[in-house]
Amino acid sequence: MENLFENCYTMSKERYIGWAKNPVKKNKLKLIWIVLTFFIAMTMLQAFLSHDFLLLPFYLVLIVFCLYRCFFQNRVLFIKQYKANAVSQGKREWERIIKLSDCIHVEDGNIEVQYQWDQVKEYFENKDDFIIVFKNGSGIRLDKKGFVKGTYEEFLVFINNKIDKIITK
């Protein structure tokens, strides 16, 4: 079938890092890591006040680890993922083209993948992107300004109708 919509944008390191700030899957354990950091800091303070200086480096390492897991892990993982993708593409930046019709066809540089609409679990939008999330937890981002065939407004009508048909099956 003819592509009804086409979305195109350049994949770059800056875009990946921007996505790390707003990942498809939120860190559900973030609050737990913050609470754990607080309790370890209190325990560290108690050890300091009781002159138990041998445990202070251990507590400090635990605090750094908790802060990393809470605030920096996504960014580090996204940078590693970007580097791996850049190596597989053979260049630092490449074009991602997403064609939408009876299926979702993604051309990510030299890699092509096709998804079916019944694999879609949910979708949502943020400031700059429209995100389609699949049942396996992966997602595809469409740049709201990147539509080269069709408009973003037309796409919203299309996807709402498409997803409603899938959900009512």
C-alpha angles and dihedrals in degrees: 000000000000116000110257094191135020126191122190133181141150118258110223138160091254091055091050092050089049089053090052088063090056109027124183090239113049120220099255092184095057094104091049091053091050092049091046090051090052093050093046090050090051091049090048090052091049090050090049093050091049090050093244094144097162092075096048096087090049092052091045091054090049091051092049090049092050092048090049092051091047103043113011110033096085093051092049092048093048091050090050090048091049092050092049091049092047090053092049090048093046092227142069096242131027140169122261114201120187117193118193125198128106085342139017111256117191123193106190103181104289095352123086126193131174126204130188122228092239088065090065114107101177144329136214140167137228132185099298106006143059110212125205112197121201128212091254090061097253121120145199123218122212118199107233089217094042100080109126094168117039125356131272091247092053089048092054091055091046096050094044089055092044095050093044089057091050094048094048093052 
